[in-house]
Amino acid sequence: MPSLKRIAALARERREAEGLSQKDLASLAGVHHTVVIALEKGTGHVRFENAWTVLGVLGLLDRPESSIPGHPPLTGRGQGNRVNRILAD
């Protein structure tokens, strides 16, 4: 399982690759921007449900609900960086 720091780095890299600010990502995920900040710090000070939602919006989860209903999934260079593939490393 990847460390919190690795998950944080992946989330930040993916967000930046999509050209999103932390506030933009928070808005897409329906969470407060401090959730994105906490997730990207990798300290573990974020509720699991909120982290799961943000990672899903970023396309970092191989699950059908990994995008917001009615909103197209994000597409960018980070598309191949899926959590389950990292787990295999």
Backbone bond lengths (Angstrom), bond angles and torsions (degrees), N, CA, C in turn:
res aa  C-N    CA-C-N  psi(-1)  N-CA   C-N-CA  omega(-1)  CA-C   N-CA-C  phi
1 M - - - 1.449 - - 1.524 108.34 -
2 P 1.337 117.40 135.79 1.468 119.32 -179.72 1.526 110.86 -68.86
3 S 1.300 115.57 152.32 1.458 120.46 177.86 1.522 109.59 -72.59
4 L 1.325 115.55 163.74 1.464 120.21 176.34 1.529 110.53 -60.25
5 K 1.316 116.33 -36.22 1.472 119.92 179.06 1.529 110.70 -64.05
6 R 1.331 117.35 -39.06 1.466 121.10 179.44 1.530 110.57 -67.77
7 I 1.320 116.47 -43.19 1.468 120.41 177.10 1.524 109.86 -61.93
8 A 1.326 116.44 -42.25 1.464 120.99 179.15 1.526 110.88 -60.63
9 A 1.318 115.95 -44.94 1.466 120.49 -179.78 1.526 110.91 -63.80
10 L 1.330 116.98 -42.52 1.469 120.49 178.75 1.526 111.19 -62.58
11 A 1.323 116.42 -42.68 1.465 120.24 179.64 1.529 110.54 -62.32
12 R 1.305 116.82 -45.73 1.465 121.15 -179.96 1.537 111.08 -64.09
13 E 1.342 116.65 -45.56 1.469 120.57 179.21 1.526 111.32 -59.55
14 R 1.320 116.16 -44.54 1.464 121.09 -178.52 1.526 110.98 -65.58
15 R 1.345 116.08 -44.30 1.468 120.38 178.79 1.527 110.20 -59.81
16 E 1.305 116.52 -46.30 1.459 120.79 -179.19 1.525 111.32 -66.50
17 A 1.327 117.13 -37.71 1.469 120.61 177.75 1.525 111.16 -62.25
18 E 1.321 116.96 -31.10 1.462 121.96 178.72 1.528 112.22 -84.66
19 G 1.329 116.73 -5.41 1.461 120.20 179.51 1.519 113.39 72.47
20 L 1.326 116.50 28.37 1.459 121.16 -178.71 1.524 111.00 -100.50
21 S 1.317 116.00 142.67 1.459 119.68 169.57 1.522 107.88 -81.07
22 Q 1.307 116.24 168.13 1.460 119.30 176.92 1.528 110.46 -61.98
23 K 1.315 116.73 -38.23 1.468 120.29 178.75 1.523 111.05 -67.51
24 D 1.340 117.52 -39.00 1.471 120.30 177.36 1.525 110.73 -60.73
25 L 1.328 116.55 -46.49 1.459 121.02 -179.67 1.524 110.46 -63.03
26 A 1.314 116.53 -43.76 1.462 120.47 178.98 1.524 110.60 -59.43
27 S 1.303 116.61 -41.81 1.463 120.93 179.11 1.528 110.74 -63.05
28 L 1.330 117.25 -44.82 1.465 121.11 178.16 1.529 111.70 -61.27
29 A 1.327 116.13 -36.69 1.461 120.74 -177.48 1.529 113.02 -86.06
30 G 1.312 116.30 -11.44 1.462 119.20 -179.25 1.520 113.41 73.65
31 V 1.337 115.96 31.60 1.460 121.07 178.15 1.528 108.41 -125.43
32 H 1.318 116.27 166.89 1.459 120.70 176.82 1.530 108.96 -73.81
33 H 1.322 116.77 147.98 1.472 119.36 -176.29 1.525 112.87 -61.52
34 T 1.323 117.84 -22.52 1.466 119.47 177.98 1.534 111.32 -67.24
35 V 1.325 117.48 -22.60 1.473 121.01 175.64 1.524 109.34 -65.98
36 V 1.325 116.68 -44.94 1.469 120.76 178.98 1.523 110.01 -64.49
37 I 1.307 116.65 -42.22 1.466 120.81 178.66 1.528 109.82 -59.55
38 A 1.336 116.70 -48.07 1.472 120.85 -179.17 1.520 111.23 -64.07
39 L 1.327 117.13 -41.01 1.467 120.73 178.98 1.526 110.20 -61.82
40 E 1.309 117.07 -44.44 1.465 120.81 -178.32 1.526 113.05 -70.82
41 K 1.318 117.52 -20.52 1.465 120.22 175.10 1.519 111.11 -75.96
42 G 1.340 116.32 -25.32 1.458 120.09 177.89 1.512 114.55 69.64
43 T 1.313 116.30 29.01 1.465 120.13 -178.20 1.518 112.87 -90.45
44 G 1.327 117.25 -13.54 1.454 120.65 -177.84 1.514 113.29 87.85
45 H 1.327 117.26 4.49 1.458 121.53 -179.02 1.529 111.29 -91.32
46 V 1.324 115.29 55.57 1.463 121.22 177.91 1.529 107.15 -148.25
47 R 1.313 116.32 140.64 1.460 120.01 179.30 1.526 109.43 -64.45
48 F 1.326 115.36 140.26 1.454 121.18 -178.32 1.527 111.31 -54.56
49 E 1.328 117.31 -45.17 1.464 121.10 -177.71 1.526 111.18 -59.61
50 N 1.325 116.19 -40.30 1.468 120.06 179.70 1.528 111.09 -69.64
51 A 1.325 116.46 -42.53 1.464 119.91 178.25 1.517 110.03 -61.94
52 W 1.338 117.29 -43.80 1.460 122.69 -179.91 1.530 110.06 -59.80
53 T 1.325 116.50 -42.96 1.462 121.24 -179.95 1.522 110.94 -62.56
54 V 1.319 117.26 -47.72 1.466 121.28 -179.10 1.532 110.42 -63.83
55 L 1.327 117.59 -45.59 1.465 120.74 178.97 1.524 110.92 -62.40
56 G 1.319 116.74 -36.14 1.460 120.69 177.01 1.510 112.33 -65.04
57 V 1.319 116.93 -44.14 1.462 121.15 178.41 1.522 110.41 -61.44
58 L 1.307 116.50 -36.05 1.467 120.91 178.81 1.528 112.79 -74.88
59 G 1.325 116.62 -7.47 1.458 119.68 -180.00 1.514 113.13 78.35
60 L 1.324 116.80 22.53 1.460 120.87 -178.07 1.525 112.88 -94.96
61 L 1.329 116.39 10.72 1.460 121.35 177.55 1.511 108.07 -126.84
62 D 1.309 117.53 136.87 1.460 121.64 175.92 1.512 109.33 -88.58
63 R 1.315 115.24 73.16 1.463 121.33 -179.59 1.517 108.25 -141.88
64 P 1.337 117.95 147.98 1.466 120.42 -179.80 1.512 113.30 -59.09
65 E 1.328 117.23 -30.41 1.453 119.47 -177.97 1.526 112.55 -87.17
66 S 1.328 116.57 19.30 1.452 120.61 -177.14 1.515 114.57 -76.88
67 S 1.286 117.29 9.22 1.458 119.56 171.82 1.520 107.66 -138.04
68 I 1.285 115.57 164.66 1.453 121.10 -178.54 1.521 109.26 -78.38
69 P 1.347 118.13 131.16 1.461 119.23 177.52 1.523 110.59 -55.26
70 G 1.313 115.71 134.01 1.452 120.73 -179.65 1.511 114.37 79.06
71 H 1.303 116.86 2.97 1.464 121.43 -179.70 1.523 107.09 -126.13
72 P 1.326 118.41 128.86 1.466 119.18 -178.56 1.522 111.33 -63.41
73 P 1.337 117.45 146.49 1.461 119.29 176.78 1.516 110.73 -62.61
74 L 1.312 116.02 150.49 1.457 120.49 177.84 1.516 108.78 -68.90
75 T 1.304 116.61 142.93 1.457 120.98 176.35 1.509 108.76 -132.51
76 G 1.303 116.30 126.57 1.454 120.88 -179.72 1.509 109.15 -170.32
77 R 1.306 116.53 -171.19 1.453 119.82 -175.18 1.514 112.66 -65.72
78 G 1.315 119.68 -18.23 1.453 122.03 -179.84 1.515 113.42 -82.18
79 Q 1.325 118.37 2.27 1.462 122.25 -173.69 1.519 113.69 -53.70
80 G 1.312 118.85 -34.92 1.458 120.15 -176.84 1.515 114.77 -83.90
81 N 1.304 118.43 -6.66 1.459 121.18 -178.09 1.518 110.51 -86.20
82 R 1.307 116.39 79.94 1.461 121.82 -178.08 1.522 108.97 -98.61
83 V 1.317 115.92 142.64 1.456 120.99 -177.66 1.529 111.15 -56.09
84 N 1.340 118.11 -42.28 1.463 118.75 -177.25 1.530 112.00 -66.12
85 R 1.310 118.52 -28.30 1.466 120.43 176.69 1.520 110.48 -73.09
86 I 1.319 116.29 -34.23 1.458 120.39 179.30 1.521 109.73 -70.42
87 L 1.337 115.99 -35.91 1.457 119.94 177.91 1.526 111.24 -58.59
88 A 1.316 116.46 -31.31 1.461 120.71 -178.22 1.523 112.35 -76.06
89 D 1.337 116.94 -18.72 1.483 121.21 -179.78 1.498 112.69 -69.01
